[in-house]
Amino acid sequence: GEDVEQSLFLSVREGDSSVINCTYTDSSSTYLYWYKQEPGAGLQLLTYIFSNMDMKQDQRLTVLLNKKDKHLSLRIADTQTGDSAIYFCAESMSAGAGSYQLTFGKGTKLSVIP
Amino acid sequence: DAGVTQSPTHLIKTRGQQVTLRCSPKSGHDTVSWYQQALGQGPQFIFQYYEEEERQRGNFPDRFSGHQFPNYSSELNVNALLLGDSALYLCASSAPTDTYEQYFGPGTRLTVT
């Protein structure tokens, strides 16, 4: 079955790097995602990676995918107080005809200490 | 360019009542998915609409139903509300060529008393 696991909390100092980890169980996942949710808000798509890639970099964000271990990580360089939020890992699989359903973890709450 | 919009922002209902939530997708998007996010949890997939038909459904009872209109906007209906239906309901839309990229709206916070 599908299951996505994340640690619940992470605390870092401003200016340091943050690394948020995620494991997933479904080896047929096509895309893996990182979403950000600020208090009282919806989900913001930060980045995603196709399952045949190992790494993707986008400005301060680096995503690493270890498909053998079913492990995904998000590294945020030079973490700022504005990065404080809940970060969700998600996987998706194609259900055919261009349809994708996302399965989310419970989220990691990132707290940035000034 | 307006993103995904949802209405209302907040809603309070009583057990047993029915509720309708609305979603307008991002411009150029034709596929709408609905998710339920309970407090402290990740979003859970309810269903997805494309070409005015339910294309995919998650593990939710028949009390949850939906509709998609010709302009691609969508409604989520929940009948016979239970206390456990209290949650943030999120709508996500995606484009015809990039259905794996789902963009979320701000959500509707439903409280059932």
Interface residues (C-beta under 8 A of the other chain):
Chain A: V4 T30 Y31 Y35 A41 G42 L43 Q44 L45 Y48 F88 A90 S92 S94 A95 A97 G98 S99 Y100 Q101 L102 T103 F104 G105 K106 G107
Chain B: V4 Q6 T31 S33 Y35 G40 Q41 G42 P43 Q44 F45 Q48 Y50 R55 Q56 G58 L90 A92 S94 P96 T99 Y100 E101 Q102 Y103 F104 G105 P106 G107
